[in-house]
Amino acid sequence: MIPHISESSARLLRPPRHRIVFERSFARATLRPAVATMTSFLHPEPPHSYLPAFHVRTRRTAHPRAPIALALRLSRALLAVSAVAALVAVAWPRIFRDPASYAGNALGTYVVVLIVALPMLAYAMRAAARGSLRAHFVWLGSVCYLLYASVLASFSLQFNALFLVYVASLSLSVWSLVALVGCIPADELPGRVSARLPARGIGVYLIGIAVAFAALWLMDVLPAMLTGEVPDSLRGTTLPTNAVQVLDFGFTLPLCAAAGVWLMRRRPWGILLSGGLLVFLVLEAVSVAVDQWFGQRADPTVPTAVIAVFALLAVVGALPMFAFLNSIDAPRRSERRARRAPDR
């Protein structure tokens, strides 16, 4: 049994009050540094800066301009490489080792690249850098045309001294296209297009182009597939397949059909694709008319009807192209001033 402790005995065993206060103060003084040390290890503070507290002026980075700056650099490189290929082709036509008509077609293509496509690309890049939304569509269509031409040069022409230039042009075209599409605000396009845009008429035109050329190429391909013979478009050439048909069946015609349908519904990507494709189709029609003329000069057996057909297509295609570009709102003066920052 634990003996009962009386109240007087408990008072004698209890330590004095001044001793209790001293022990508590000593414990606080001892534990606080230890707790602070443990906390510093668990939650370290950022290092203190001993630099003087004055304002340092730094160059401000405009993040929205980064995509267009990259697209500008890539397209400038594309312009330079394409100019080299075009100048060499025009100054030295004997570089082509293909049959006469096909070599003439290649020469005509690079004449259009040098005289039409590259100046249009340079002007569009300059205007787009200043904030023009219309110029973005011209820029997009010009890059698409150079991509189309570089694919044909890389896969259709016989090997020559410009092979690596063709490959460089192909690579730069692809990456320029990717960078450019990334800097066009697709979601804002419906608000930047005026109500006077003939969306239904342009959409019908794009769908009509897709259907007409699909029927034209199928008339060339299907009989040869059924009979096991070579298509008429490959006769007289050394090509295993028609690269134009590959590009059109795989990319150009499906995009034209999709862009036409989406444009009639005024969807953002329908506006974006339609603007680039309208410029591309006009450039390609001019290119085919010119290269067929050069091919007919090199080989008089080539029919001349194709020249007139594609010249007419270029004139007809220019109507919806200008109608589309005129319906795009011009940037406000404040936007142009804000976007006129250095892009280097």
C-alpha positions in Angstrom: 0.0 0.0 0.0 1.1 3.5 -0.8 1.1 5.6 2.4 -1.2 8.5 2.4 0.6 11.8 2.1 -0.8 14.6 4.0 -1.2 18.1 2.6 1.6 19.5 4.8 3.9 16.7 3.6 3.1 17.5 0.0 4.0 21.1 0.5 7.4 20.1 1.9 8.1 17.8 -1.1 7.1 20.4 -3.7 10.1 22.4 -5.1 10.1 26.1 -4.5 8.3 28.4 -7.0 11.5 30.2 -8.1 13.1 26.9 -9.0 10.2 25.9 -11.2 10.3 29.2 -13.1 14.1 28.8 -13.6 13.8 25.3 -14.9 11.1 26.3 -17.4 13.1 29.3 -18.7 16.2 27.1 -19.0 14.2 24.4 -21.0 12.9 27.1 -23.4 16.3 28.6 -23.9 17.7 25.2 -24.6 15.0 23.7 -26.8 14.4 26.7 -29.1 17.8 26.7 -30.9 17.5 22.9 -31.3 14.0 23.2 -32.8 15.1 26.1 -35.1 18.1 24.0 -36.3 15.9 21.0 -37.1 13.4 23.3 -38.9 16.2 24.8 -41.0 17.2 21.3 -42.2 13.6 20.3 -43.0 12.6 23.6 -44.7 15.7 25.4 -45.9 15.3 29.1 -46.7 16.5 30.4 -50.1 19.9 31.9 -50.0 20.1 35.6 -49.2 21.1 38.0 -52.0 23.7 40.5 -51.1 23.3 42.4 -54.3 22.4 46.1 -54.0 18.7 46.7 -53.9 18.4 48.8 -57.1 16.3 48.1 -60.2 18.1 46.3 -62.9 16.7 46.9 -66.4 16.5 43.7 -68.4 15.3 42.9 -71.9 11.6 42.0 -71.8 10.8 38.8 -73.6 7.4 38.6 -75.4 6.5 35.0 -75.3 3.7 35.2 -77.9 6.3 36.3 -80.5 8.5 33.2 -80.0 6.6 31.0 -82.5 6.6 33.6 -85.3 10.3 34.3 -84.7 11.1 30.7 -85.2 8.9 30.5 -88.3 10.7 33.6 -89.7 14.1 32.1 -89.2 13.1 28.8 -90.8 11.4 30.5 -93.7 14.4 32.8 -94.3 16.6 29.7 -94.5 14.0 28.1 -96.9 14.0 31.2 -99.0 17.8 31.2 -99.3 18.1 27.5 -100.1 15.3 27.7 -102.6 16.9 30.7 -104.2 20.1 28.7 -104.7 18.3 25.8 -106.3 16.3 28.2 -108.6 19.3 30.3 -109.7 21.4 27.2 -110.5 18.5 25.6 -112.4 17.8 28.8 -114.5 21.5 29.6 -115.1 22.5 26.0 -115.8 19.6 24.0 -117.2 21.9 21.1 -118.2 22.0 20.1 -114.6 18.8 18.1 -115.2 19.4 14.6 -116.4 15.8 13.8 -117.1 14.0 13.4 -120.5 13.6 16.6 -122.4 10.0 17.3 -121.5 10.4 16.5 -117.8 13.6 18.6 -117.6 11.7 21.4 -119.2 9.0 21.1 -116.6 11.5 21.3 -113.8 13.1 24.4 -115.4 9.7 26.0 -115.6 8.9 25.2 -112.0 12.1 26.9 -110.8 11.4 29.9 -113.0 8.1 30.3 -111.1 9.9 29.7 -107.8 12.4 32.4 -108.6 10.1 35.0 -110.1 6.8 34.5 -108.2 7.0 32.3 -105.2 10.1 33.6 -103.5 9.2 37.3 -103.8 5.7 36.6 -102.6 7.1 34.7 -99.6 9.6 37.5 -98.7 6.8 40.1 -98.8 4.4 38.0 -96.8 7.0 37.3 -94.1 7.8 41.0 -93.8 4.1 42.0 -93.6 3.3 39.1 -91.2 6.1 40.2 -88.9 4.4 43.7 -88.7 1.2 42.1 -87.6 -0.8 41.5 -90.8 -3.1 38.5 -90.5 -3.7 38.4 -94.3 0.0 38.0 -94.8 0.0 34.9 -92.7 -2.2 33.1 -95.2 0.0 34.2 -98.2 3.0 33.1 -96.2 1.3 29.7 -95.5 0.3 29.2 -99.1 3.8 30.1 -100.4 5.5 27.6 -98.0 3.0 24.9 -99.1 3.9 25.5 -102.7 7.6 25.3 -102.0 7.0 22.1 -100.0 5.1 20.6 -103.0 7.9 21.6 -105.4 10.7 20.3 -103.1 8.9 16.9 -102.8 8.7 16.6 -106.6 12.3 17.6 -107.0 13.5 15.2 -104.3 11.6 12.2 -105.5 10.9 12.7 -109.2 14.1 14.3 -110.7 17.1 12.2 -111.6 20.0 12.5 -109.2 22.0 15.6 -109.9 24.4 18.1 -108.1 21.5 19.8 -106.4 20.2 16.7 -104.6 21.2 17.9 -101.1 19.7 21.3 -101.8 16.4 19.6 -102.7 16.5 17.7 -99.4 17.3 20.8 -97.4 14.5 22.6 -99.1 12.1 19.8 -98.3 13.2 19.7 -94.6 13.0 23.5 -94.2 9.6 23.6 -95.9 8.1 21.0 -93.5 9.5 22.7 -90.3 8.5 26.2 -91.6 5.0 24.9 -92.1 4.8 23.4 -88.6 6.2 26.6 -87.0 3.9 28.8 -89.0 0.7 26.9 -88.3 1.7 27.0 -84.6 1.8 30.8 -84.5 -1.5 31.5 -86.3 -4.3 32.0 -83.7 -6.8 29.5 -85.2 -9.4 30.1 -82.4 -9.5 33.8 -83.1 -10.0 33.5 -86.8 -13.8 33.4 -86.8 -13.8 36.8 -85.0 -11.3 38.2 -87.5 -13.3 37.3 -90.6 -15.9 39.7 -91.8 -19.5 38.8 -92.5 -19.0 39.5 -96.2 -16.8 36.4 -96.6 -18.4 34.2 -99.3 -17.8 31.0 -97.3 -20.3 28.9 -99.2 -18.9 29.9 -102.6 -15.3 29.3 -101.6 -16.2 26.1 -99.9 -17.9 24.8 -103.0 -14.9 25.8 -105.1 -12.4 23.9 -102.9 -14.7 20.8 -102.9 -15.0 21.1 -106.6 -11.2 21.2 -107.1 -10.9 18.1 -104.9 -13.6 16.1 -106.8 -12.4 17.2 -110.3 -8.7 16.3 -109.7 -9.6 13.1 -107.9 -11.7 12.0 -110.9 -8.9 13.1 -113.3 -6.3 11.0 -111.5 -8.6 8.0 -111.0 -9.2 8.0 -114.8 -5.4 7.6 -115.2 -4.8 5.1 -112.4 -7.8 2.8 -112.3 -7.5 1.4 -115.9 -3.8 0.8 -115.4 -4.5 -1.0 -112.1 -7.1 -3.3 -113.8 -5.0 -4.1 -116.9 -1.6 -4.2 -115.2 -0.1 -1.6 -117.5 1.7 1.6 -116.9 -0.5 4.7 -116.5 -0.5 7.2 -119.3 1.0 9.9 -117.0 4.2 7.7 -116.6 4.8 6.9 -120.2 7.9 8.5 -121.6 9.4 8.9 -118.1 11.7 6.9 -115.9 9.5 7.3 -112.8 8.2 4.3 -110.9 5.1 6.2 -109.7 3.6 9.7 -110.2 4.6 11.8 -107.2 2.0 14.4 -108.1 -0.7 11.8 -107.7 0.8 10.6 -104.4 0.7 14.1 -103.0 -2.7 14.9 -104.3 -4.4 11.7 -103.2 -2.6 11.7 -99.9 -2.7 15.3 -98.9 -3.9 18.1 -101.2 -7.3 16.8 -102.3 -8.4 15.5 -98.8 -7.4 18.9 -97.3 -9.3 20.8 -100.0 -12.4 18.8 -99.3 -12.1 19.1 -95.5 -11.3 22.8 -95.7 -14.3 23.5 -98.0 -16.7 21.7 -95.6 -15.3 23.3 -92.5 -15.2 26.8 -94.1 -19.0 26.6 -94.9 -19.5 25.9 -91.2 -17.1 28.7 -90.4 -14.9 26.5 -88.2 -11.5 27.9 -87.2 -9.5 25.2 -88.9 -11.6 25.6 -92.0 -10.7 29.2 -92.2 -7.0 28.5 -91.6 -6.7 25.7 -94.2 -8.8 27.5 -96.8 -6.6 30.6 -96.7 -3.4 28.7 -97.2 -4.9 26.3 -99.9 -6.3 29.1 -101.9 -2.9 30.8 -102.3 -1.3 27.4 -102.9 -3.7 26.5 -105.7 -3.1 29.7 -107.5 0.6 29.3 -107.3 0.5 25.7 -108.4 -1.8 26.5 -111.4 0.6 29.2 -112.5 3.5 26.8 -112.0 1.9 24.0 -114.1 1.0 26.4 -116.9 4.6 27.7 -117.0 6.4 24.4 -116.6 4.2 22.8 -119.3 5.1 25.6 -121.6 8.8 25.0 -121.0 8.2 21.2 -121.4 6.4 21.8 -124.8 9.4 23.9 -125.9 11.8 21.1 -125.1 9.5 18.4 -126.6 7.1 19.7 -129.3 5.1 16.4 -129.0 3.7 17.5 -125.6 0.1 18.8 -126.0 -0.5 22.5 -125.4 -4.0 22.2 -124.1 -2.8 21.7 -120.6 -1.2 25.2 -120.7 -4.4 26.9 -121.4 -6.4 24.9 -118.9 -4.1 25.7 -116.0 -3.7 29.3 -117.0 -7.5 29.5 -116.8 -7.5 27.7 -113.4 -5.0 30.3 -112.1 -7.3 33.2 -113.2 -10.4 31.5 -111.8 -8.6 30.5 -108.5 -7.5 34.1 -108.0 -11.1 35.3 -107.5 -11.8 33.3 -104.3 -8.3 33.9 -103.1 -8.7 37.7 -103.2 -12.2 37.4 -101.9 -10.9 35.5 -98.9 -8.0 37.8 -98.2 -10.1 40.9 -98.5 -12.5 39.6 -95.9 -9.7 39.2 -93.3 -9.7 42.1 -90.9 -6.6 44.3 -90.9 -4.8 44.6 -87.5 -5.5 47.6 -85.4 -2.8 50.3 -85.2 -2.1 49.5 -81.6 -1.6 45.8 -82.4 0.8 46.7 -85.2 2.8 48.9 -82.9 2.9 46.2 -80.2 4.1 43.5 -82.6 6.8 45.6 -84.1 9.3 44.3 -81.6 12.6 42.8 -82.8 12.2 39.1 -83.8 15.8 38.2 -83.5 
